[in-house]
Amino acid sequence: MKIIEEFIKKESASGILLIFATIFALILSNTAMSSLYTSFLHIPVEIRVGALHLDKSLYHWVNDGLMVIFFLLIGLEVKREILEGNLSTLSQIALPGMAAIGGMVVPAGIYLIFNQNNPIAENGWAIPTATDIAFALGILSLLGKRVPVSLKIFLMALAIIDDLGAIVIIAIFYTTELSTLSIVIAMISLVVLIILNLFGVSKKAAYFIIGTILWISVLKSGVHATLAGVALAFTIPLNAKDENKQLISPLKEIEHNLHFWVAFFILPLFAFVNAGVNFTEISFSQMSGSVPLGIMLGLFIGKQVGVFGFSWIAIKLKIAKLPKCSNWLHLYGVSVLTGIGFTMSLFIASLAFEDDSVFQYTDKLAILIGSFLSGVVGYFILKLAKNT
């Protein structure tokens, strides 16, 4: 329970920081400082070691580099929750599992209804399927004791399953042309990491050294680099013995050490470099296009219908139960909050539409609007709900 409370506190605080980072980015991109903001995003950053050459803009280093650490943390959280946490038994996984499935299927369906027969637009079907746990828990923190702890745990478990779904989607649907040599090196690195795990190696440095090789090879392979973070996480042992034969948890130690940097540096920086949409260049008619409508309705309508609908079915079929000390209005309010896609939605949008300007940035603005509506409406629903 202590780990869960610490997780919730950090994610809640991070969500508030994300709001400030987003507002700051929007101010810069919609004032006379817009050129300065754009120049910041395109600062060239180059790393060269012998024949190895990595040359990307700051924007791409954040999305392809720092976000690997974010996905490493997600992988560690998923592994821990499956082995000994809130996803370790069928009864615990039933409700958030069903809710997460509904929260992915229905928004994707709504988006595709608006964008069928448009191959370029169809590629963004996964954008409204995501939930931003930091923002959602940030909203819950504002409500204090009005929201039972069981609902926060439900939302956390749902978001973790949601993130796992996003990882699978990225791996299958957002992979470009493949480099055979890089994939072979990545596979060898992964095998070495698995061997380290099987032999009970507890030295975290060993995992990070091989993990870096894995990241570079995946980055060069055509598979999105963030998947290297997840693969590395799954090979880090939950329990191992150090040189003094003392039982330690490399996984929990790394998770604990990463949480602060991800919550208070990586995610706010990601929000800052991705959320800067210039409103002055977007008209109302552009926002009524199929892509922004699909995203906004997918997040605001699709997520709440999918999460609440599938949860209702699971509870009525006695597959699962309502979270303790909560009622149907509580569950509906949290379902609305899952429409806060923000970080993950922006990330998937950057993969779906590699050219940011292909839809005149209406996709990003739609994510902000859909997430904003979900946050505000979800907040007021939960404020009206009474604890049981």
N, C-alpha and C positions, 0 to 999 in steps of 0.2 A: 504493500500500500504506500510506503514511503517513496518508492520509485515513481509510482503513478502521480502522487501529489507533487513531487519535484518536476515531473514532466509537464503537468498541467500549468504550474506556476511559470515555468520558463516559456512555454508555448504561448500563454496568455500575454506575458510581457512582450514577447516577440511580436505578437499580433498588433499590439499598440504601436510598436516601433515601425512596423511595416506601413501602418497608416500614415505616419509622419514622413517616411521615405517616399511614399507614393505622392503625397501632397507636394512635397518639395520638388519631385521630378516634374509634376504637372505645372507647377509655378514656373520652373525654369524653361520648360518647352513651350509655354504659352505667353512668354514675355520677351522683352528685348534680349534676354539671355539665352534664347533658344539656340543660337549659333554656337555659344560656349558649351551648352549641354551636348549638342551633336558632336562637337570637336572632342569632348571628353570621351564619348562612347567610342570614337574611332582612333583613339591613341594607339599607335602600333606598339606591340610588345613582342619581342623576339628572343627565343632561346636557341642557342646553337652549341652542340657538343659533338665535335668531329663531323661525321656525315649526317647526324641527326639535326634536323632543322624544323623548329616550330615557330611560325610567324603568323600571329593573329591580332585582331584589334582587341581592345580592352573588353568590348561587348562580348566577343566570342570567347575570350578567356574566362569571363564570368560564367557564361552558359555552358561551355565545354570543359572548364577546369574546376572552378569553385563548386559548381553544381554536382560534380562527382562526389565531393565530400558530403554534400547534402544527401545524395542517394546512398552513400556509404552508411550514413546515420540511419536512414530509413531501413536499409537492409539489416542493420544490427537490431533495430527496434522490432522488426518483423520476426527475426530469428528468436529473439528473447521472448517475445509474446507467444510464439508458437511452442517453444520448449517449456516455458514455465509461467507464462502470463495469462492475459485475458483471451488468448486464442488457443489455449492448450487443451481444451476439451470441446466436444461437439456442442454441449449445452451452452458454453460461453460464446462459441463462434456463430451459433445459429442466427440470432437476431441481427447483429452487425453484418454478418455474412450475407443474409438475404437482403438487408437494407442496401448494402454496397452494390449488389448485383442490380437491384432496381434502380439505384442511383447512377448506374452506368448505362444500362440498356435504354431506359426511357429518354434521357437527354440526347443520346446518340440518335435514337429514332426520330425525335422531333427535329433535330438538325438536318437529318437526311431527307425528311419530308420537304423541307424548304429548299434543299440543295441537290435534289435528284437530277440526274442527267447533266450535271456540270462537274466534270472530272477534277478540275482544279479545286473547286469549292468543296467537293465531297471529301477531299483529303483532310479537311478540318473537323470531321465527324467526332473525334475524340476530345475536342477542346472543352465542351460543356460537361464532360463526364467526371471532371476532377473536383476534389474538395480541398480547400486550404485549411489544414488543421490549426495553424498558428492564428489566422484571422478568426476562425470560428470559435476557438477557445478564448481568444481575446474578447469577443463579444460576450461569451458566457461569464467571463471574469467580472464584467461590468454589472452583472445581475446578482453577484454574490450568492447568498444562501437561498435565493429564490429558486435556484436550479439545483436539484439533488446531485450528489457526487456520482451516483449510478449513471445519470444521463451524460455526465462528462466522460465517464469511462466508456459508455456506449459510443459516444461521438469519436473518442480517441481510437477505439477498436475499428469502427467503421472507416475512419480516415486511413488507418494503416492498411486495411484490406483494399481500400480505394487506391492507395499508393502502389500496392502490389499489382493491382490491375493495370495501373498506368505503366508500370515497368514492363509488363507483358505486352501491352499495346505498343510501346516504343520499340521493343525488341522485334516484334513481328511486322508492324506496319510502317515504321519510320526508319528503316534501314536502307541506305543508298547502295551504290555499286561497291562490291566487296573486293578487297585485296587479299589474295590467297596467302602470301607470305606473312602479312600482318596477322591474319587469323591463326595461322600455324603457331606463330610466336605467342599469341594470346592464349591459345589452348595449352601450350607447353607451360606457360606461366601459371595457368589455372591448375594444371595437374600438380605442379610443384607446391602450390598453396594447399591443395587437398592432402598431399603427402605430409606437409608440415603439420596439418591438423591431425591426421591419423597417428602420427608419432608423438602427439601431445606437446609440440613445441609451444612454449609460452612466451618467447621473446617477441614482443610486438614489432620491434624493428625489422625482424625477418619478414613478417607479413607485409609491412609497408614498402620494403625494398622491392620485393617481388610484385607487390601491388602496383607500384609505380611503373614497372616494366609492362604489366598488364594494361594499365591505363593508356600508356603511349601507343602500344600495339593496337588496342581497340580504337583509339583516336584515329589511327592511320588506316584502319581496316575498312571503314565504311559503316560499321555498326556504331550506334551513338555511344560516345565515351562514358556517359553516366552509368551505363550498364556495368562497366568495370567496377564501379563503387559497390554495386549490389553483389556482384560475384565475389569480390574481396570480403565483404561482410559475412557472407554465408560460409566462408572457410575459416573465419576466426573462431576459436573454441570458446564455448560458454564457460567451461571449467577446465583447468589444467593445473599442473604442479610446477612450481618454480624450482630453481637450483637447490633450494633448501627443503624440497619435498613438501612445501606448504601449498595448500589448495588456494588458487586464485582464479579470478574470472577476467581474462583478457578482454572479452566482449564487453562486459559491463564497465570496465575501466576506460576503454576507448570511447564507448557510448557517452559516459559521463563527461569525459574531457572534450569531446566534440560538441556536445549540446550547446554550450555557451557560445562557441564561435559560429555555429550554424544559426542559432536563434538571434544573435545580436550583431553579427557581421555579414555572413554570407547571404542570408535571406533578405535583409534590408538592402544590401548592395544590389542583389538581383532585382528587387522591386524597383530600385532607383533607376537602373539602366534599362528596364523593360517597360515601365509604366508611363514614360514620358510621351504622351500622345498630344499632338498639337490640335486642339479643338477648332482653332480658327480656320483650318483647312478642310474641315469635315462639315458637310451640309446635312440637313434633316433628311433629304431625299436619299443620300448615301446611306444613312443609318436605317432606312427602311428596306435596304437590300436584303437578299436572301441569306447571306453569310452573317451579318450582324443580328438579324432577326432570329436566325437559327441558334446563335450563341446565347443571346439574351433570354429567349424563351426556354432554351434547353437548360440553362442554369437556374432561372427563377421559377419556371413552371415544371420542367422535366425532373429536376433533382428532388423537389418536394413531393411530387406525385410518385416518382419511382421509389424513393426511400420510405415515405409513409405508407404507400400502397403495398409494397412488398413486406414491410414490417407488420402491417395489419393482417395480411394473409398468413404470415408465419405465426402470429399470435393466435388468430382464430382457428388455425389448424393444430394448435397446441404444440407446434414445433419449438416455439420460444415463448417467453413471458415478457410483460412490460418491465422495464428497469425498476428496481425497488424505489419506493416512495415517490413514484411519478404517475402521471395520468396521460390520457390520450392527447390533451392539449400540449403537455410538455413534449411528448414525442413528436407532435406535429411542428412545434416551434423549432425543435432541433433539426427536423427534416428540412425546414425552410432554410436554416443556417447552412446546410450542406451545399446550398447553391452558391456559396462563396468559393468560387473556383480560384480566383486570383493567381497565386504563384504557379501552381501546377498547370492551370489553364494557359497562362502566358507562356510557360515553358513549352507546352505541347503546340501552341500556336507558332512558336519560333521554329518548330520542326515541321509542322504541316505546311506552312507558307514561308519557305526560306527567304524569299524576297519580301521584306516587311511591307513594301509599298503596293503589293499586288492588289490589295483591297483598300487602298488609301488609309490604312491603319484603322479602319472601322472595326476590324476583328478585335483589336486591343481595347478600343473604347467600349465595345459591346461587352467584353469581359468585365471591365470596370463597372459598367452600368448594372449588368446582371448580378454581379457580386454585391454591389452597393444595395440594390433593392432587397436581395436575400438577407443581408445583414440587418438592415433597418426593420423589415417586416418581421423577421425571426426574433429580433430583440423585443419588439412590442408584444408579440404573441406570448413569449415566455414571461414578460413582465406581468401580463394579465393572468397567467396560469397560477393556480394556488397549489402549494405542496399538500400531498395527501398524508 
